């Protein structure tokens, strides 16, 4: 069990600050609630007529709808931050921290290219793992896929200013091993040079974490 007296990293402290805060929920206007209740009452009656055991589904639907109607923009954004923060591992926060200043990093993507589309991304590699101090370097491709698939990072076209960095990545033993592992795929894979950047959603998430961390001090 970890020693709770050990100091937390700045990133860990800010993430925990998010998880400790539950946003307040504002009540909707009474007349709007009345309309909502009438609609849900009618829904329950129709569901009961079709299936007497289905009324609990309407109750669950009512609870979710009530919460969604009472949320404002700030509350919803905090809920999103809480949800995302709970799914990112510490190494992924390190990657976001490295990207948060707007820097672009070399990204090599192995794609199964098909006619009329850019191709499915099967493997991603970047030198950002070392720059960000990632502990589990072998999981960098997984971290990159998760961040990009969750909309927190993006892959932009190749940057000429990163030419030397691309060449270093292409000669890296880890990337060469990935090329050998995927060799023989049909249709054949194509190695694409791209630029890894933080997305607008990722930047908002990071800024929210930093703001909440400051408020907790």
FISEKOL-388327 format. One record per residue: x negated, y negated, z negated of N, C-alpha, C, O, CB in turn. Coordinates in steps of 0.1 Angstrom, whole numbers, padded with zeros to 4 digits, always signed. Glycine has a CB too. Layout:
BEGIN
XYZXYZXYZXYZXYZ...
REM end
This chain:
BEGIN
-0009+0012+0000+0000+0000+0000-0009-0012+0000-0019-0013-0008+0010+0000-0012-0006-0022+0008-0014-0034+0009-0014-0042-0004-0004-0042-0011-0010-0043+0021-0025-0049-0007-0026-0057-0018-0018-0070-0016-0022-0078-0007-0041-0060-0022-0008-0072-0024+0001-0084-0021-0006-0097-0026-0001-0108-0022+0014-0083-0029-0017-0096-0033-0024-0108-0037-0034-0113-0026-0039-0124-0028-0032-0105-0050-0036-0105-0016-0045-0110-0005-0039-0121+0003-0026-0121+0005-0048-0098+0004-0046-0131+0007-0041-0142+0014-0036-0138+0028-0042-0129+0034-0051-0153+0016-0025-0143+0032-0020-0140+0045-0026-0149+0056-0031-0160+0053-0004-0142+0046-0026-0143+0068-0031-0151+0079-0021-0162+0082-0009-0161+0079-0033-0143+0092-0026-0174+0088-0016-0185+0091-0005-0180+0099+0007-0184+0097-0023-0196+0098-0007-0171+0109+0004-0166+0118+0013-0158+0110+0025-0160+0111-0002-0158+0130+0008-0149+0101+0017-0140+0093+0025-0148+0084+0037-0145+0082+0009-0130+0085+0019-0159+0078+0027-0167+0068+0038-0174+0075+0049-0175+0070+0018-0177+0062+0036-0179+0087+0046-0186+0094+0057-0177+0099+0069-0180+0099+0040-0194+0106+0054-0165+0103+0064-0155+0107+0073-0151+0096+0085-0150+0097+0057-0142+0114+0066-0148+0084+0074-0145+0072+0083-0156+0068+0094-0154+0063+0065-0141+0061+0079-0169+0070+0087-0180+0067+0100-0180+0075+0110-0183+0070+0079-0193+0070+0099-0175+0087+0111-0174+0096+0121-0164+0090+0133-0166+0088+0108-0171+0110+0115-0152+0087+0124-0141+0082+0130-0144+0069+0140-0138+0065+0116-0129+0081+0124-0153+0061+0130-0156+0048+0141-0166+0049+0149-0168+0039+0119-0162+0038+0143-0173+0060+0153-0183+0062+0165-0178+0070+0163-0174+0081+0146-0196+0068+0176-0179+0064+0188-0176+0071+0196-0189+0074+0198-0197+0064+0197-0166+0062+0199-0191+0086+0205-0204+0090+0219-0205+0084+0226-0196+0083+0205-0206+0105+0223-0217+0080+0237-0220+0075+0246-0218+0087+0243-0221+0098+0238-0233+0069+0258-0214+0084+0269-0212+0094+0280-0222+0092+0285-0224+0081+0275-0198+0093+0283-0230+0102+0293-0240+0101+0307-0234+0105+0308-0226+0114+0290-0252+0111+0317-0238+0098+0330-0233+0100+0336-0241+0112+0334-0253+0114+0339-0235+0088+0344-0234+0120+0350-0240+0132+0362-0248+0127+0367-0246+0115+0355-0229+0142+0368-0256+0135+0380-0264+0132+0392-0255+0130+0393-0244+0136+0383-0274+0143+0400-0259+0120+0412-0250+0116+0421-0247+0128+0425-0236+0130+0420-0257+0105+0423-0257+0136+0432-0254+0148+0426-0245+0158+0433-0237+0164+0436-0267+0155+0413-0245+0159+0406-0236+0168+0407-0222+0162+0409-0212+0170+0392-0240+0171+0405-0221+0149+0406-0208+0143+0420-0202+0144+0421-0190+0145+0402-0209+0128+0430-0210+0144+0444-0205+0145+0446-0199+0158+0452-0188+0159+0454-0217+0143+0441-0205+0169+0442-0200+0182+0435-0187+0183+0440-0177+0189+0437-0210+0193+0423-0186+0177+0414-0174+0178+0422-0163+0171+0422-0152+0176+0401-0177+0171+0428-0166+0159+0435-0155+0152+0447-0150+0159+0449-0138+0159+0439-0161+0138+0454-0159+0166+0465-0154+0174+0461-0145+0185+0467-0135+0188+0473-0166+0180+0450-0149+0192+0445-0140+0203+0441-0127+0198+0444-0117+0204+0433-0147+0210+0433-0127+0187+0429-0114+0181+0440-0106+0176+0440-0093+0176+0418-0117+0170+0450-0112+0170+0462-0105+0165+0469-0097+0177+0473-0086+0176+0472-0114+0158+0470-0105+0188+0476-0098+0199+0468-0087+0205+0473-0077+0209+0479-0109+0210+0455-0089+0204+0446-0078+0209+0447-0066+0200+0447-0055+0205+0431-0083+0209+0447-0068+0187+0449-0056+0178+0462-0049+0180+0462-0037+0180+0448-0061+0163+0473-0056+0182+0486-0050+0185+0485-0042+0197+0491-0031+0198+0497-0060+0185+0479-0047+0208+0479-0039+0220+0470-0027+0219+0473-0017+0225+0474-0048+0232+0459-0028+0212+0450-0017+0210+0456-0006+0201+0455+0006+0204+0437-0021+0204+0464-0010+0191+0471-0001+0182+0481+0007+0190+0484+0018+0187+0477-0008+0170+0488+0000+0199+0498+0006+0207+0492+0017+0216+0498+0028+0219+0505-0004+0216+0480+0015+0221+0473+0025+0229+0466+0035+0221+0467+0047+0225+0463+0018+0238+0460+0031+0210+0452+0041+0202+0453+0036+0187+0446+0026+0184+0438+0042+0207+0461+0042+0179+0462+0037+0165+0449+0037+0158+0447+0029+0148+0472+0046+0157+0439+0045+0162+0426+0045+0155+0416+0035+0160+0405+0035+0155+0421+0059+0156+0421+0027+0169+0411+0018+0175+0411+0004+0169+0404-0005+0174+0414+0017+0190+0419+0002+0159+0420-0012+0154+0407-0017+0148+0405-0029+0147+0431-0013+0143+0399-0007+0143+0386-0011+0137+0377-0018+0147+0368-0026+0144+0379+0000+0130+0379-0014+0160+0371-0020+0170+0374-0035+0172+0366-0043+0174+0373-0013+0184+0387-0038+0170+0392-0052+0171+0386-0060+0159+0383-0072+0161+0407-0053+0172+0386-0053+0147+0381-0060+0136+0366-0064+0138+0361-0075+0135+0382-0052+0123+0359-0054+0143+0344-0057+0146+0343-0068+0156+0334-0076+0155+0337-0044+0151+0351-0067+0166+0351-0078+0177+0354-0091+0171+0348-0101+0174+0361-0075+0188+0363-0092+0161+0367-0104+0155+0355-0110+0147+0353-0122+0148+0379-0102+0146+0348-0101+0140+0337-0106+0132+0326-0112+0141+0321-0123+0138+0331-0094+0124+0323-0105+0152+0313-0110+0161+0317-0123+0167+0309-0132+0169+0309-0100+0171+0330-0124+0171+0335-0136+0178+0335-0148+0168+0332-0159+0172+0349-0133+0184+0339-0145+0156+0339-0156+0146+0326-0162+0144+0324-0174+0144+0345-0151+0133+0315-0153+0143+0302-0158+0141+0297-0166+0153+0291-0177+0151+0292-0146+0138+0300-0161+0165+0296-0168+0177+0302-0182+0178+0296-0191+0183+0298-0160+0189+0315-0183+0174+0322-0195+0175+0317-0206+0165+0318-0218+0168+0337-0193+0173+0312-0201+0154+0308-0210+0143+0293-0215+0145+0289-0224+0138+0309-0204+0130+0286-0209+0155+0272-0213+0156+0271-0226+0164+0278-0228+0174+0265-0201+0163+0261-0234+0160+0257-0245+0168+0244-0242+0175+0238-0231+0173+0256-0258+0160+0238-0251+0182+0226-0248+0190+0214-0245+0181+0207-0236+0183+0223-0260+0199+0213-0253+0170+0202-0251+0161+0202-0238+0154+0192-0231+0153+0201-0262+0151+0215-0234+0150+0217-0221+0143+0213-0210+0153+0207-0200+0149+0231-0220+0138+0218-0211+0165+0216-0200+0175+0201-0199+0178+0195-0188+0179+0223-0203+0188+0194-0210+0179+0179-0210+0182+0172-0203+0170+0163-0195+0173+0174-0224+0184+0176-0206+0158+0169-0200+0147+0172-0185+0146+0163-0177+0143+0174-0206+0134+0184-0181+0150+0187-0167+0151+0179-0159+0161+0174-0148+0159+0202-0165+0154+0177-0166+0173+0168-0160+0183+0154-0159+0178+0148-0149+0180+0169-0169+0196+0149-0169+0172+0135-0169+0166+0134-0157+0156+0124-0150+0157+0132-0182+0159+0144-0156+0148+0143-0145+0138+0143-0131+0145+0135-0123+0141+0155-0146+0128+0151-0130+0155+0152-0117+0162+0139-0114+0169+0134-0102+0168+0163-0117+0172+0133-0124+0176+0121-0121+0183+0109-0119+0173+0101-0110+0175+0118-0133+0192+0109-0127+0162+0098-0126+0153+0097-0112+0147+0087-0107+0143+0099-0136+0142+0109-0106+0145+0109-0093+0139+0105-0081+0148+0103-0070+0143+0123-0090+0134+0103-0084+0161+0100-0074+0171+0085-0075+0176+0081-0067+0183+0109-0074+0182+0079-0086+0172+0065-0088+0177+0055-0083+0166+0057-0085+0154+0062-0103+0180+0045-0076+0171+0034-0071+0162+0024-0082+0161+0024-0092+0169+0028-0058+0167+0015-0081+0151+0005-0091+0148-0004-0094+0160-0007-0106+0163-0004-0088+0137-0008-0084+0168-0016-0086+0180-0009-0095+0190-0015-0103+0197-0020-0073+0186+0004-0093+0191+0012-0101+0201+0013-0115+0197+0013-0124+0205+0026-0095+0203+0013-0118+0184+0013-0132+0179-0001-0138+0182-0001-0150+0185+0016-0132+0164-0011-0130+0181-0024-0135+0185-0025-0139+0199-0031-0149+0203-0035-0125+0182-0019-0131+0208-0018-0135+0222-0010-0148+0225-0015-0156+0232-0012-0123+0231+0001-0149+0218+0009-0161+0219+0001-0173+0214+0002-0184+0220+0022-0160+0211-0006-0171+0203-0014-0182+0198-0025-0187+0208-0027-0199+0210-0021-0178+0185-0031-0177+0215-0041-0181+0225-0035-0188+0237-0041-0197+0243-0048-0169+0230-0022-0185+0240-0015-0191+0252-0009-0204+0248-0005-0212+0257-0005-0181+0257-0006-0207+0235+0002-0218+0231-0003-0231+0234+0005-0241+0234+0004-0217+0216-0016-0233+0237-0021-0246+0241-0020-0248+0256-0026-0258+0261-0036-0247+0237-0013-0240+0263-0011-0242+0278-0022-0235+0286-0022-0237+0298-0011-0256+0280-0031-0228+0280-0042-0222+0288-0037-0211+0297-0027-0204+0294-0053-0216+0279-0043-0209+0308-0040-0198+0317-0052-0188+0317-0063-0192+0317-0038-0203+0331-0049-0175+0317-0059-0164+0316-0057-0155+0328-0046-0154+0334-0057-0156+0303-0069-0149+0333-0068-0140+0344-0060-0128+0341-0061-0122+0330-0082-0136+0348-0051-0124+0350-0042-0113+0348-0043-0104+0361-0041-0109+0372-0028-0117+0346-0046-0091+0359-0047-0082+0370-0035-0073+0369-0033-0067+0358-0060-0074+0370-0027-0072+0379-0014-0064+0379-0015-0053+0390-0017-0057+0401-0002-0073+0380-0013-0041+0386-0011-0030+0396+0003-0029+0399+0012-0026+0390-0017-0016+0390+0006-0031+0412+0020-0031+0416+0022-0020+0427+0014-0017+0435+0024-0044+0422+0034-0013+0426+0038-0004+0436+0046-0012+0446+0058-0015+0445+0047+0008+0430+0039-0016+0457+0044-0025+0466+0054-0018+0476+0051-0008+0482+0033-0032+0474+0066-0024+0477+0075-0019+0487+0079-0030+0497+0077-0042+0494+0088-0014+0479+0085-0026+0507+0089-0035+0518+0100-0045+0512+0109-0041+0505+0095-0028+0530+0098-0058+0514+0107-0068+0510+0107-0072+0496+0116-0079+0491+0121-0064+0514+0098-0066+0488+0098-0071+0474+0083-0071+0469+0074-0066+0476+0106-0061+0465+0081-0078+0458+0067-0080+0453+0062-0067+0447+0050-0067+0444+0067-0091+0444+0070-0057+0444+0066-0045+0438+0067-0044+0423+0066-0054+0416+0051-0043+0442+0069-0032+0418+0071-0029+0404+0057-0030+0397+0047-0024+0402+0077-0016+0402+0056-0037+0386+0044-0038+0379+0042-0026+0370+0050-0023+0361+0043-0051+0370+0032-0018+0373+0030-0005+0365+0019-0007+0354+0019+0001+0345+0026+0006+0374+0010-0016+0356-0001-0018+0346-0006-0033+0347-0007-0038+0358-0012-0008+0349-0009-0038+0336-0014-0052+0335-0026-0052+0326-0027-0045+0316-0003-0062+0330-0036-0060+0331-0048-0061+0323-0053-0076+0323-0051-0083+0333-0059-0052+0329-0058-0080+0312-0063-0094+0311-0075-0094+0300-0075-0086+0291-0052-0104+0307-0083-0104+0302-0094-0106+0292-0089-0114+0280-0097-0116+0271-0106-0113+0299-0077-0118+0280-0072-0125+0268-0072-0118+0255-0073-0124+0245-0057-0130+0271-0072-0104+0256-0073-0096+0244-0085-0099+0236-0084-0101+0223-0072-0082+0247-0096-0100+0242-0109-0103+0235-0109-0118+0230-0113-0121+0219-0121-0100+0244-0104-0127+0239-0104-0141+0235-0095-0144+0223-0098-0152+0215-0100-0150+0247-0084-0136+0222-0075-0138+0211-0078-0131+0199-0071-0132+0189-0061-0135+0216-0088-0122+0199-0092-0114+0188-0082-0103+0185-0080-0100+0173-0093-0123+0176-0076-0097+0195-0067-0086+0194-0074-0074+0187-0086-0071+0192-0061-0082+0207-0068-0068+0178-0075-0056+0171-0074-0044+0179-0084-0037+0181-0068-0054+0157-0062-0040+0184-0060-0028+0192-0062-0031+0207-0052-0033+0214-0046-0022+0189-0074-0032+0212-0076-0036+0226-0070-0027+0236-0066-0031+0247-0091-0037+0228-0069-0014+0232-0064-0004+0241-0049-0006+0244-0043-0001+0253-0066+0010+0236-0042-0014+0235-0028-0017+0237-0025-0030+0244-0013-0034+0245-0021-0017+0224-0035-0037+0248-0033-0050+0255-0024-0049+0267-0015-0057+0268-0046-0056+0260-0025-0038+0276-0015-0037+0287-0001-0036+0282+0008-0042+0288-0018-0025+0295+0001-0029+0271+0015-0028+0265+0019-0041+0259+0031-0045+0262+0015-0017+0254+0011-0048+0252+0014-0061+0247+0018-0071+0258+0028-0078+0257+0003-0067+0239+0010-0071+0269+0013-0080+0280+0027-0077+0286+0035-0086+0289+0002-0079+0291+0029-0064+0288+0042-0060+0294+0054-0064+0285+0064-0069+0290+0043-0044+0296+0052-0063+0272+0063-0066+0263+0065-0081+0263+0077-0086+0263+0060-0062+0248+0055-0089+0262+0056-0104+0262+0063-0109+0275+0071-0117+0275+0043-0110+0260+0058-0103+0286+0064-0107+0299+0078-0103+0301+0087-0110+0305+0055-0102+0311+0081-0090+0297+0095-0085+0299+0105-0092+0289+0116-0093+0292+0095-0070+0296+0100-0097+0278+0108-0104+0268+0109-0119+0272+0115-0127+0264+0103-0102+0254+0103-0123+0282+0104-0137+0287+0095-0147+0279+0098-0159+0279+0118-0141+0286+0086-0142+0271+0077-0150+0263+0064-0154+0270+0058-0164+0266+0074-0143+0250+0061-0147+0280+0049-0150+0288+0053-0148+0303+0063-0142+0306+0037-0142+0284+0045-0154+0312+0048-0153+0326+0036-0151+0334+0024-0153+0330+0055-0166+0331+0038-0145+0346+0027-0143+0356+0028-0152+0367+0037-0151+0375+0027-0128+0360+0019-0162+0369+0019-0171+0379+0009-0167+0390+0001-0158+0388+0016-0186+0374+0009-0173+0402-0001-0170+0412-0015-0172+0408-0018-0178+0398+0002-0178+0425-0024-0166+0415-0038-0166+0413-0043-0181+0413-0039-0189+0421-0046-0158+0423-0052-0184+0404-0059-0197+0403-0073-0196+0407-0081-0188+0403-0058-0203+0388-0077-0205+0417-0090-0205+0422-0101-0207+0411-0112-0202+0412-0092-0215+0433-0097-0215+0401-0106-0219+0390-0110-0207+0382-0120-0207+0374-0100-0229+0382-0102-0196+0383-0105-0184+0375-0112-0173+0383-0112-0161+0379-0092-0178+0369-0118-0176+0394-0123-0166+0403-0134-0157+0396-0133-0145+0397-0130-0173+0415-0143-0163+0389-0153-0155+0382-0146-0146+0371-0151-0135+0369-0163-0165+0375-0136-0151+0365-0129-0143+0354-0122-0131+0361-0122-0120+0355-0119-0152+0347-0116-0133+0372-0110-0122+0379-0120-0111+0382-0118-0099+0380-0103-0126+0392-0132-0115+0387-0142-0106+0391-0147-0098+0379-0150-0086+0380-0154-0113+0398-0149-0105+0368-0153-0098+0356-0143-0088+0351-0146-0077+0347-0156-0108+0345-0130-0092+0352-0119-0082+0348-0119-0070+0357-0117-0059+0353-0105-0090+0348-0121-0072+0370-0120-0061+0380-0132-0052+0378-0131-0040+0381-0121-0067+0394-0143-0056+0372-0154-0048+0369-0154-0042+0355-0162-0033+0352-0167-0055+0371-0144-0045+0347-0143-0040+0334-0139-0025+0334-0131-0021+0342-0132-0048+0326-0146-0018+0325-0144-0003+0325-0130+0001+0322-0125+0011+0328-0153+0003+0314-0123-0007+0314-0109-0004+0311-0100-0005+0323-0091+0004+0325-0104-0013+0300-0102-0015+0331-0094-0017+0343-0098-0007+0353-0089-0001+0360-0096-0031+0349-0110-0003+0355-0115+0007+0364-0108+0020+0361-0105+0028+0370-0130+0008+0365-0107+0023+0348-0101+0036+0344-0087+0036+0347-0081+0046+0351-0103+0038+0329-0080+0025+0346-0066+0024+0350-0064+0026+0365-0055+0033+0369-0060+0010+0346-0073+0021+0373-0073+0023+0387-0074+0038+0390-0067+0043+0399-0084+0015+0394-0083+0045+0384-0085+0059+0386-0073+0067+0382-0069+0077+0388-0098+0064+0379-0067+0063+0371-0055+0070+0365-0043+0069+0375-0036+0079+0376-0051+0065+0352-0042+0058+0381-0030+0056+0390-0034+0059+0405-0025+0057+0413-0026+0041+0389-0046+0064+0407-0050+0067+0421-0041+0079+0426-0039+0088+0419-0065+0070+0422-0037+0078+0438-0029+0088+0444-0014+0086+0444-0006+0094+0449-0032+0101+0437-0010+0075+0438+0004+0071+0437+0009+0068+0451+0002+0063+0460+0007+0059+0428+0022+0072+0454+0028+0069+0467+0042+0062+0464+0050+0067+0457+0030+0081+0475+0044+0050+0470+0034+0043+0479+0022+0038+0471+0023+0037+0458+0041+0031+0485+0011+0036+0477-0001+0032+0470+0000+0019+0462+0008+0010+0466-0013+0031+0480-0007+0018+0452-0007+0006+0443-0016-0005+0449-0026-0002+0455-0010+0009+0429-0012-0017+0446-0020-0029+0450-0024-0037+0437-0015-0039+0429-0012-0038+0460-0037-0040+0436-0041-0048+0425-0039-0063+0429-0045-0068+0439-0056-0045+0422-0031-0070+0421-0028-0084+0424-0035-0093+0413-0034-0090+0401-0013-0086+0424-0041-0104+0418-0046-0114+0409-0035-0124+0405-0029-0130+0414-0059-0121+0415-0033-0125+0392-0023-0135+0388-0028-0143+0376-0039-0140+0371-0009-0127+0384-0020-0152+0371-0024-0160+0360-0014-0159+0348-0002-0161+0350-0025-0175+0364-0019-0154+0337-0011-0153+0325-0009-0166+0318-0019-0172+0314-0017-0142+0316+0003-0170+0315+0006-0182+0308+0018-0180+0299+0025-0170+0300+0010-0194+0318+0019-0189+0289+0031-0188+0280+0043-0194+0288+0042-0203+0296+0028-0196+0267+0055-0188+0285+0067-0193+0292+0073-0204+0284+0070-0206+0272+0077-0181+0294+0083-0211+0289+0090-0221+0281+0097-0215+0269+0096-0221+0258+0101-0228+0290+0102-0203+0270+0108-0197+0258+0098-0193+0248+0100-0194+0236+0116-0184+0263+0086-0188+0253+0075-0185+0244+0070-0197+0237+0066-0196+0225+0064-0178+0251+0069-0208+0244+0064-0221+0238+0074-0225+0227+0070-0230+0217+0062-0231+0248+0087-0224+0230+0097-0228+0220+0096-0220+0208+0097-0224+0196+0111-0228+0226+0094-0207+0210+0093-0198+0199+0081-0201+0190+0082-0202+0178+0092-0183+0204+0070-0204+0197+0058-0207+0189+0059-0220+0182+0055-0221+0170+0046-0208+0199+0065-0230+0189+0067-0243+0182+0076-0242+0170+0074-0248+0160+0073-0253+0192+0087-0234+0171+0096-0232+0160+0089-0225+0148+0091-0228+0137+0108-0223+0165+0080-0215+0151+0073-0209+0141+0064-0218+0134+0063-0219+0121+0064-0197+0147+0057-0227+0141+0048-0237+0135+0055-0247+0127+0051-0250+0116+0040-0244+0146+0067-0251+0132+0075-0261+0124+0080-0255+0111+0079-0261+0101+0087-0265+0133+0085-0242+0112+0090-0236+0100+0078-0234+0090+0080-0235+0078+0097-0223+0103+0067-0231+0095+0055-0229+0087+0051-0242+0079+0048-0241+0068+0043-0224+0095+0052-0253+0086+0049-0266+0080+0060-0269+0069+0056-0274+0059+0049-0277+0090+0072-0266+0072+0083-0269+0062+0082-0260+0050+0086-0264+0039+0097-0266+0068+0075-0248+0051+0074-0239+0039+0063-0243+0030+0062-0239+0019+0072-0225+0044+0054-0252+0035+0042-0256+0027+0046-0265+0015+0038-0269+0007+0032-0264+0035
REM end
